[in-house]
Amino acid sequence: MNGLFALIEETRPKQWIKNVFVFAALIFARKFTDVYSVALSLCAFLSFIGASGFVYAVNDIIDLKRDRLHPEKAKRPLASGKIKSLPAFFFAAVFLFITQIPWFVFTKGADGNFFRFPVTVLFYVLMTLSYSLWLKNVVILDVMMIALGFVARAVGGAFAINVAISSWFLITVLLLSLFLALVKRRQELFLDRNETHRKVLKHYTKELLDQMIIVVASSTIVTYAIYTAEKKGAILLPYSTIFVIYGIFRYLFVVHLQKEGEMPEKVIYSDRPFLLNLFLYSVFVLLTVILDPEVFK
C-alpha cells in the first residue's frame, strides 16, 4: 500500500491545482449553470491531471541523479528510492490513459471540441516532454515553455465546452505563468549557486531575473486591466484588478522576505493573506458574472 501511495505522490497531487485554469472558460462564458458543460470541464480537469502527472513522473526519471542533489526534491519518491523508475513510468502511463476515458464517455462527439480538446492535451504532453528532454536547458525558452503549459490548459478548457476565449485573457495567463516561472528560477539560483541541479541557471543572474520579473509583473497587471475593461458594459469586473495587483505584490513579498517561490504551490497553500485574496477574487468574479451577465455574452 505504501508503494501505491508513493506512486501517486510521484504524480505530484499538490501541483494538480495548476489545472484549475481549464475552468476559466466555464466561468467567464457563464456556462457553470449548464450541467453538461460542467461535466465536460471536470473531465478536462481530470485529463490534464493525468497529462501533467505523467509528465512530472517522466521528468523526475530524467532528472533522477540531479534531484538527489537537491535539498527538497531528494525527498520525492523516485529520488529517495521509495520506488523505481520503471514502475513509476508504467503507473504514470496507466494514470494518463485512465484519466482520458471520462472525456470520451461524456462528450457527445458532435461538436468540434471532440477532437480539438484531445489534440490540445496531446500538444501539452509533447510540449512538456520536449521541455523535460531539451528546452529546460535553453535560457529564456525554459521559462516560456512553462508559461505555455498554462495557456494550453486555458485553451483546452475553452475547447472542452466549445466556447471562444479572449486573446487578452490568454496573454494574461501567459504573462502570469511566466512571472511565476521567473520567480522560481530566481529562487533556484539562490539555492543552487553551484548549478548542480539546473544547467540553465548558469545563464541567469539575479539582476537579469529581477528585471524580467518587473517587466512581466507590470505587463500582467496591464493586460488583465485591459481584458476586464474591454468587456462591453463592464462595471464591476475592472475593479477585480485590485485583487490581481495585491496577489502579485503579496507573492513577491513572500518570495523576498520568506524565501519561498521555488515551489509556487507551497505559497498558495500556506500563505493566509494570499489565500484570502484568492478567495475574495473568486467571489468577486463570480458575483460579477451573476450581476453583469451582459459582460460575458
C-alpha positions as CSV (number, residue, x, y, z in Angstrom):
1,M,0.0,0.0,0.0
2,N,2.9,2.4,0.8
3,G,4.2,1.7,-2.7
4,L,0.9,2.8,-4.3
5,F,0.9,6.0,-2.2
6,A,4.5,6.6,-3.3
7,L,3.5,6.1,-7.0
8,I,0.5,8.5,-6.6
9,E,2.8,11.0,-4.8
10,E,5.1,10.9,-7.8
11,T,2.4,12.5,-9.9
12,R,2.6,15.5,-7.5
13,P,-1.0,15.9,-6.3
14,K,-0.1,19.2,-4.7
15,Q,0.5,20.6,-8.1
16,W,-2.8,19.5,-9.6
17,I,-4.2,22.9,-8.6
18,K,-2.4,24.3,-11.6
19,N,-5.0,22.6,-13.8
20,V,-7.8,24.8,-12.5
21,F,-7.1,27.1,-15.5
22,V,-9.3,24.7,-17.5
23,F,-12.3,26.2,-15.6
24,A,-11.6,29.7,-16.8
25,A,-13.8,29.4,-19.9
26,L,-16.6,27.7,-17.9
27,I,-16.8,30.7,-15.5
28,F,-16.2,33.6,-18.0
29,A,-18.6,32.1,-20.6
30,R,-21.3,31.7,-17.9
31,K,-21.6,28.0,-18.6
32,F,-21.3,27.0,-14.9
33,T,-25.1,26.6,-14.8
34,D,-25.1,24.1,-17.6
35,V,-24.7,20.6,-16.2
36,Y,-23.2,19.2,-19.4
37,S,-20.6,22.0,-19.7
38,V,-19.7,21.5,-16.0
39,A,-19.3,17.7,-16.7
40,L,-17.0,18.4,-19.7
41,S,-14.9,20.9,-17.7
42,L,-14.5,18.3,-14.9
43,C,-13.4,15.7,-17.5
44,A,-11.0,18.3,-19.0
45,F,-9.6,18.9,-15.5
46,L,-9.1,15.2,-14.9
47,S,-7.5,14.8,-18.3
48,F,-4.9,17.5,-17.5
49,I,-4.3,16.0,-14.1
50,G,-3.3,12.7,-15.8
51,A,-1.3,14.5,-18.5
52,S,0.6,16.7,-16.0
53,G,1.1,13.7,-13.7
54,F,2.6,11.6,-16.5
55,V,5.0,14.4,-17.5
56,Y,6.1,15.0,-13.9
57,A,7.0,11.3,-13.5
58,V,8.9,11.3,-16.8
59,N,10.7,14.5,-15.8
60,D,11.7,13.0,-12.4
61,I,13.0,9.9,-14.1
62,I,15.1,12.0,-16.4
63,D,16.4,14.2,-13.6
64,L,16.8,11.4,-11.1
65,K,20.5,12.0,-10.4
66,R,20.2,15.8,-10.2
67,D,17.2,15.6,-7.9
68,R,19.1,13.6,-5.4
69,L,21.4,16.6,-5.0
70,H,18.6,18.9,-4.3
71,P,17.6,19.5,-0.6
72,E,13.8,19.3,-1.3
73,K,13.5,17.2,-4.5
74,A,15.6,14.5,-2.9
75,K,12.6,13.7,-0.8
76,R,10.5,12.7,-3.8
77,P,9.6,9.0,-4.1
78,L,11.9,8.4,-7.0
79,A,14.9,10.4,-5.8
80,S,14.6,8.9,-2.3
81,G,14.5,5.4,-3.6
82,K,10.9,4.5,-2.4
83,I,10.0,3.5,-6.0
84,K,11.9,2.5,-9.1
85,S,11.9,4.3,-12.5
86,L,10.2,1.5,-14.5
87,P,7.2,1.1,-12.1
88,A,6.8,4.8,-11.9
89,F,6.7,5.2,-15.7
90,F,4.2,2.4,-16.2
91,F,2.0,3.8,-13.4
92,A,2.1,7.3,-14.8
93,A,1.3,5.9,-18.3
94,V,-1.7,4.0,-17.0
95,F,-2.8,7.0,-14.9
96,L,-2.6,9.1,-18.1
97,F,-4.8,6.6,-20.0
98,I,-7.4,6.2,-17.3
99,T,-7.9,10.0,-16.8
100,Q,-8.6,10.5,-20.5
101,I,-11.5,8.0,-20.5
102,P,-14.2,10.2,-18.9
103,W,-13.8,12.8,-21.7
104,F,-14.7,10.3,-24.4
105,V,-17.5,8.9,-22.3
106,F,-19.2,12.2,-21.5
107,T,-18.6,14.1,-24.8
108,K,-21.3,13.7,-27.4
109,G,-18.8,13.8,-30.2
110,A,-21.0,16.0,-32.4
111,D,-19.2,19.3,-31.6
112,G,-15.8,20.4,-32.9
113,N,-14.4,20.1,-29.3
114,F,-14.4,16.3,-29.6
115,F,-11.1,16.4,-31.5
116,R,-9.8,19.8,-30.5
117,F,-9.6,19.0,-26.8
118,P,-7.7,15.7,-27.0
119,V,-5.3,17.3,-29.5
120,T,-4.7,20.1,-27.0
121,V,-3.9,17.6,-24.3
122,L,-1.5,15.8,-26.7
123,F,0.1,19.1,-27.6
124,Y,0.6,19.8,-23.9
125,V,2.2,16.4,-23.3
126,L,4.5,16.7,-26.2
127,M,5.5,20.3,-25.4
128,T,6.2,19.5,-21.7
129,L,8.2,16.4,-22.7
130,S,10.3,18.5,-25.1
131,Y,10.9,20.8,-22.1
132,S,12.0,17.9,-19.9
133,L,14.2,16.4,-22.6
134,W,15.8,19.6,-24.0
135,L,14.3,23.0,-23.7
136,K,14.7,23.2,-19.9
137,N,18.4,23.8,-20.6
138,V,17.8,26.6,-23.1
139,V,17.8,30.1,-21.5
140,I,14.6,32.1,-21.7
141,L,12.8,29.3,-23.7
142,D,12.8,27.2,-20.5
143,V,10.5,29.7,-18.7
144,M,8.4,30.4,-21.8
145,M,7.7,26.7,-22.2
146,I,6.4,26.5,-18.6
147,A,4.2,29.5,-19.3
148,L,2.8,27.9,-22.5
149,G,1.7,24.9,-20.4
150,F,-0.7,27.1,-18.5
151,V,-2.0,28.6,-21.8
152,A,-2.6,25.1,-23.1
153,R,-4.7,24.4,-20.0
154,A,-6.8,27.5,-20.6
155,V,-7.3,26.8,-24.3
156,G,-8.1,23.2,-23.6
157,G,-10.8,24.3,-21.1
158,A,-12.4,26.5,-23.8
159,F,-12.2,23.8,-26.4
160,A,-13.8,21.3,-23.9
161,I,-17.0,23.3,-23.8
162,N,-16.7,24.7,-27.3
163,V,-16.6,28.4,-26.5
164,A,-14.4,31.3,-27.6
165,I,-11.8,32.7,-25.2
166,S,-10.4,36.3,-25.2
167,S,-6.9,36.8,-26.6
168,W,-6.3,39.3,-23.8
169,F,-7.1,36.6,-21.2
170,L,-4.7,34.2,-22.8
171,I,-2.0,36.8,-22.9
172,T,-2.7,37.5,-19.2
173,V,-2.4,33.8,-18.4
174,L,0.9,33.6,-20.4
175,L,2.4,36.6,-18.5
176,L,1.2,35.5,-15.1
177,S,2.6,32.0,-15.5
178,L,5.8,33.5,-16.9
179,F,6.0,35.6,-13.8
180,L,5.8,32.5,-11.6
181,A,8.4,30.7,-13.7
182,L,10.9,33.6,-13.5
183,V,10.4,33.9,-9.7
184,K,11.0,30.1,-9.4
185,R,14.3,30.4,-11.4
186,R,15.3,33.3,-9.2
187,Q,14.9,31.2,-6.0
188,E,16.6,28.2,-7.6
189,L,19.6,30.5,-8.4
190,F,19.9,31.3,-4.7
191,L,19.6,27.7,-3.5
192,D,21.8,26.2,-6.3
193,R,24.7,28.5,-6.6
194,N,26.9,25.7,-8.0
195,E,24.4,25.0,-10.7
196,T,24.4,21.3,-10.0
197,H,20.7,20.9,-10.3
198,R,19.8,23.0,-13.3
199,K,22.3,23.7,-16.0
200,V,20.3,26.6,-17.3
201,L,21.0,28.6,-14.1
202,K,24.5,29.4,-15.3
203,H,22.9,31.6,-17.9
204,Y,20.9,33.6,-15.4
205,T,21.9,36.3,-13.0
206,K,19.9,37.8,-10.1
207,E,19.9,41.2,-11.8
208,L,18.6,39.8,-15.1
209,L,15.8,37.8,-13.5
210,D,14.8,40.8,-11.3
211,Q,14.5,43.0,-14.4
212,M,12.5,40.3,-16.3
213,I,10.2,39.8,-13.3
214,I,9.5,43.5,-13.1
215,V,8.6,43.7,-16.8
216,V,6.4,40.6,-16.7
217,A,4.6,41.5,-13.4
218,S,3.8,45.0,-14.7
219,S,2.6,43.6,-18.1
220,T,0.4,41.1,-16.3
221,I,-1.4,43.8,-14.4
222,V,-1.8,46.0,-17.5
223,T,-3.1,43.2,-19.8
224,Y,-5.5,42.0,-17.1
225,A,-6.8,45.5,-16.7
226,I,-7.3,45.8,-20.5
227,Y,-9.0,42.4,-20.6
228,T,-11.5,43.4,-17.9
229,A,-12.1,46.9,-19.3
230,E,-12.6,45.8,-22.9
231,K,-15.7,43.9,-21.9
232,K,-18.8,45.7,-23.2
233,G,-20.9,47.1,-20.4
234,A,-18.3,46.1,-17.7
235,I,-19.0,47.9,-14.4
236,L,-17.7,45.7,-11.7
237,L,-15.1,43.5,-13.5
238,P,-12.4,46.1,-13.9
239,Y,-12.2,46.5,-10.1
240,S,-11.0,42.9,-9.8
241,T,-7.6,44.2,-11.0
242,I,-7.1,45.3,-7.3
243,F,-7.0,41.7,-6.3
244,V,-4.6,40.8,-9.1
245,I,-2.2,43.7,-8.0
246,Y,-2.3,42.6,-4.4
247,G,-1.8,38.9,-5.3
248,I,1.3,39.7,-7.3
249,F,2.7,42.1,-4.7
250,R,2.0,39.6,-1.9
251,Y,3.7,36.8,-3.8
252,L,6.8,39.0,-4.3
253,F,6.7,39.9,-0.6
254,V,6.7,36.2,0.4
255,V,9.4,35.4,-2.1
256,H,11.8,38.2,-0.9
257,L,11.2,38.1,2.8
258,Q,10.3,34.4,3.5
259,K,12.5,32.9,0.8
260,E,9.7,31.0,-0.8
261,G,8.9,30.8,-4.5
262,E,10.8,27.8,-5.8
263,M,7.6,25.9,-5.3
264,P,4.6,28.2,-6.2
265,E,2.1,25.7,-4.8
266,K,3.7,26.0,-1.4
267,V,3.0,29.7,-1.3
268,I,-0.6,29.2,-2.5
269,Y,-1.3,26.5,0.2
270,S,0.5,28.1,3.1
271,D,0.2,31.9,3.0
272,R,-3.1,33.0,4.5
273,P,-3.2,36.6,3.2
274,F,-2.6,35.2,-0.3
275,L,-5.3,32.6,0.1
276,L,-7.8,35.1,1.5
277,N,-7.1,37.4,-1.5
278,L,-7.6,34.5,-3.9
279,F,-10.9,33.6,-2.2
280,L,-12.1,37.2,-2.4
281,Y,-11.1,37.5,-6.0
282,S,-13.0,34.3,-6.8
283,V,-16.1,35.5,-5.0
284,F,-15.9,39.0,-6.7
285,V,-15.6,37.5,-10.2
286,L,-18.5,35.1,-9.5
287,L,-20.7,38.0,-8.4
288,T,-19.6,40.0,-11.5
289,V,-20.7,37.1,-13.7
290,I,-24.0,37.0,-12.0
291,L,-24.7,40.7,-11.7
292,D,-23.2,41.8,-15.0
293,P,-24.3,38.9,-17.3
294,E,-24.1,41.0,-20.5
295,V,-20.3,41.4,-20.0
296,F,-19.7,37.7,-20.7
297,K,-22.0,37.2,-23.6
